[in-house]
Amino acid sequence: MHRLLKIFGTLTSFGMLIVIIQGALVTQTGSGDACGAEWPLCHGRLIPENPTIETLIEYTHRLVSGILGIMVLIHSAWSWFILKHLRETKFFAILAVLFIIFQGLLGAAAVVWGQSDAVMALHFGFSLASFASVLLLTILAFEDGKHIRALVPPVSRKVRNYYYFLVIFVYIVVYTGAYVKHTEAGVGCNGWPLCNGQLIPILEGRTGIQFGHRLAAGLLFFAIFAAFVIVYKHYRTEKAFFHTTVISFILITLQVISGAIVVFSGLSLYATMVHAVLVSLLFGAVSYTTLLVDRSRVH
């Protein structure tokens, strides 16, 4: 059922992950202004001549983002038509389109007029929200036709509210991480887990920004660990709920480890890219788990 939609949705989800990676690459390499203060043209041309590495990074990010923007529009409209009988379809279709538009407009505005670091950190967040919405639309296509009982864990109201909090908290932590990148605060703390040899450093400048992100990420680890313990004790027979919670715990553990590697490697490009991929997958996993528990409200 819905074979072509599943294939297209999978390709679009993977493509959005590539856009996120490219965006992190642009930030990490400082390539954001490599096409000049012009958009959509690059140095006055549709295709730049004799581009530098930085120009290629920025140009390919723009090109892939444009292609994926079209794919997201097609996927959202297709899902809206084919999966309109599912309660969540229209919501995620609208979110996917809105966030991909916001992401494109913010990127263009940053090139032409410039933006503050605080605003530019939203660029990554918008891309992530669009990715998660596309991913959930794709999952809906795979779920359609299956027995709904297996996809509605009988959770309590407290557990449901906890997951609402958790998905918002993940997004906040993602924003703090993006803010660290845009303010170049990755160098604010030497060493890990201590910051400049201190448990709590002087909270000012880049050190304060970096330490704030570390603190938020640490709290998120324990928040997801708590969710894992609750689900293991009370809901481990609910396969979809249990498995996605386990995946979330594995991803947050890998995320913490990758964050330490980023510090020990001197903010190496590859470590930073892995860090961005892991947090994207984590947000997708927690978003799906939140979708599962939200269904308990109406079933």
Solvent accessible surface area in square Angstrom, and as a share of the most:
residue,aa,sasa,rsa
1,M,145,0.65
2,H,44,0.19
3,R,172,0.63
4,L,117,0.58
5,L,3,0.01
6,K,43,0.18
7,I,76,0.39
8,F,41,0.17
9,G,0,0.00
10,T,67,0.39
11,L,102,0.51
12,T,0,0.00
13,S,9,0.06
14,F,124,0.52
15,G,7,0.07
16,M,0,0.00
17,L,22,0.11
18,I,64,0.32
19,V,1,0.01
20,I,3,0.01
21,I,52,0.26
22,Q,29,0.13
23,G,15,0.14
24,A,3,0.02
25,L,43,0.22
26,V,15,0.09
27,T,42,0.24
28,Q,57,0.25
29,T,50,0.29
30,G,54,0.52
31,S,0,0.00
32,G,32,0.31
33,D,111,0.58
34,A,16,0.12
35,C,0,0.00
36,G,21,0.21
37,A,72,0.56
38,E,61,0.28
39,W,118,0.41
40,P,86,0.54
41,L,73,0.36
42,C,0,0.00
43,H,102,0.46
44,G,44,0.43
45,R,121,0.44
46,L,133,0.66
47,I,120,0.61
48,P,13,0.08
49,E,112,0.50
50,N,146,0.75
51,P,50,0.32
52,T,80,0.46
53,I,121,0.61
54,E,77,0.35
55,T,6,0.04
56,L,77,0.39
57,I,27,0.14
58,E,8,0.04
59,Y,38,0.14
60,T,52,0.30
61,H,17,0.08
62,R,33,0.12
63,L,92,0.46
64,V,35,0.20
65,S,21,0.14
66,G,41,0.39
67,I,87,0.44
68,L,10,0.05
69,G,15,0.14
70,I,106,0.54
71,M,38,0.17
72,V,0,0.00
73,L,85,0.42
74,I,84,0.43
75,H,0,0.00
76,S,4,0.02
77,A,65,0.51
78,W,76,0.27
79,S,0,0.00
80,W,97,0.34
81,F,139,0.58
82,I,53,0.27
83,L,0,0.00
84,K,120,0.51
85,H,115,0.51
86,L,42,0.21
87,R,113,0.41
88,E,17,0.08
89,T,0,0.00
90,K,91,0.39
91,F,121,0.51
92,F,20,0.08
93,A,2,0.01
94,I,82,0.42
95,L,45,0.22
96,A,0,0.00
97,V,34,0.20
98,L,76,0.38
99,F,44,0.18
100,I,12,0.06
101,I,78,0.40
102,F,87,0.36
103,Q,6,0.03
104,G,30,0.29
105,L,112,0.56
106,L,21,0.10
107,G,16,0.15
108,A,12,0.10
109,A,16,0.13
110,A,24,0.18
111,V,27,0.16
112,V,59,0.34
113,W,203,0.71
114,G,39,0.38
115,Q,77,0.34
116,S,63,0.40
117,D,60,0.31
118,A,46,0.36
119,V,53,0.31
120,M,30,0.13
121,A,0,0.00
122,L,61,0.30
123,H,27,0.12
124,F,26,0.11
125,G,2,0.02
126,F,38,0.16
127,S,5,0.03
128,L,0,0.00
129,A,11,0.09
130,S,0,0.00
131,F,6,0.02
132,A,5,0.04
133,S,4,0.03
134,V,0,0.00
135,L,44,0.22
136,L,6,0.03
137,L,0,0.00
138,T,7,0.04
139,I,38,0.19
140,L,1,0.00
141,A,1,0.01
142,F,92,0.38
143,E,16,0.07
144,D,23,0.12
145,G,68,0.65
146,K,131,0.55
147,H,136,0.61
148,I,84,0.43
149,R,116,0.42
150,A,65,0.50
151,L,18,0.09
152,V,13,0.08
153,P,2,0.01
154,P,81,0.51
155,V,14,0.08
156,S,54,0.35
157,R,178,0.65
158,K,171,0.72
159,V,17,0.10
160,R,35,0.13
161,N,71,0.36
162,Y,58,0.22
163,Y,6,0.02
164,Y,66,0.25
165,F,100,0.42
166,L,3,0.01
167,V,29,0.16
168,I,106,0.54
169,F,29,0.12
170,V,0,0.00
171,Y,54,0.20
172,I,88,0.45
173,V,8,0.05
174,V,6,0.04
175,Y,61,0.23
176,T,34,0.20
177,G,14,0.13
178,A,5,0.04
179,Y,65,0.25
180,V,13,0.07
181,K,48,0.20
182,H,41,0.18
183,T,22,0.13
184,E,115,0.51
185,A,0,0.00
186,G,13,0.12
187,V,86,0.50
188,G,8,0.08
189,C,3,0.02
190,N,109,0.56
191,G,32,0.31
192,W,91,0.32
193,P,99,0.62
194,L,78,0.39
195,C,1,0.00
196,N,64,0.33
197,G,59,0.57
198,Q,88,0.39
199,L,142,0.71
200,I,115,0.58
201,P,7,0.05
202,I,123,0.63
203,L,108,0.54
204,E,119,0.53
205,G,57,0.55
206,R,117,0.43
207,T,26,0.15
208,G,20,0.19
209,I,47,0.24
210,Q,13,0.06
211,F,31,0.13
212,G,32,0.31
213,H,29,0.13
214,R,33,0.12
215,L,98,0.49
216,A,16,0.12
217,A,22,0.17
218,G,28,0.27
219,L,98,0.49
220,L,2,0.01
221,F,49,0.20
222,F,134,0.56
223,A,13,0.10
224,I,1,0.01
225,F,87,0.36
226,A,38,0.30
227,A,2,0.02
228,F,47,0.20
229,V,48,0.28
230,I,60,0.31
231,V,1,0.00
232,Y,106,0.40
233,K,134,0.57
234,H,129,0.58
235,Y,25,0.10
236,R,122,0.44
237,T,119,0.69
238,E,25,0.11
239,K,147,0.62
240,A,23,0.18
241,F,1,0.01
242,F,38,0.16
243,H,99,0.44
244,T,18,0.10
245,T,3,0.02
246,V,38,0.22
247,I,83,0.42
248,S,6,0.04
249,F,44,0.18
250,I,89,0.45
251,L,19,0.09
252,I,2,0.01
253,T,44,0.26
254,L,77,0.38
255,Q,17,0.08
256,V,41,0.23
257,I,88,0.45
258,S,8,0.05
259,G,18,0.17
260,A,8,0.06
261,I,89,0.45
262,V,19,0.11
263,V,25,0.14
264,F,136,0.57
265,S,51,0.33
266,G,60,0.58
267,L,53,0.26
268,S,39,0.25
269,L,64,0.32
270,Y,178,0.68
271,A,12,0.09
272,T,7,0.04
273,M,24,0.11
274,V,77,0.44
275,H,31,0.14
276,A,2,0.02
277,V,35,0.20
278,L,21,0.10
279,V,15,0.08
280,S,0,0.00
281,L,68,0.34
282,L,0,0.00
283,F,16,0.07
284,G,1,0.01
285,A,14,0.11
286,V,1,0.00
287,S,11,0.07
288,Y,24,0.09
289,T,1,0.00
290,T,15,0.09
291,L,9,0.05
292,L,0,0.00
293,V,0,0.00
294,D,25,0.13
295,R,7,0.03
296,S,21,0.14
297,R,125,0.46
298,V,77,0.44
299,H,129,0.57
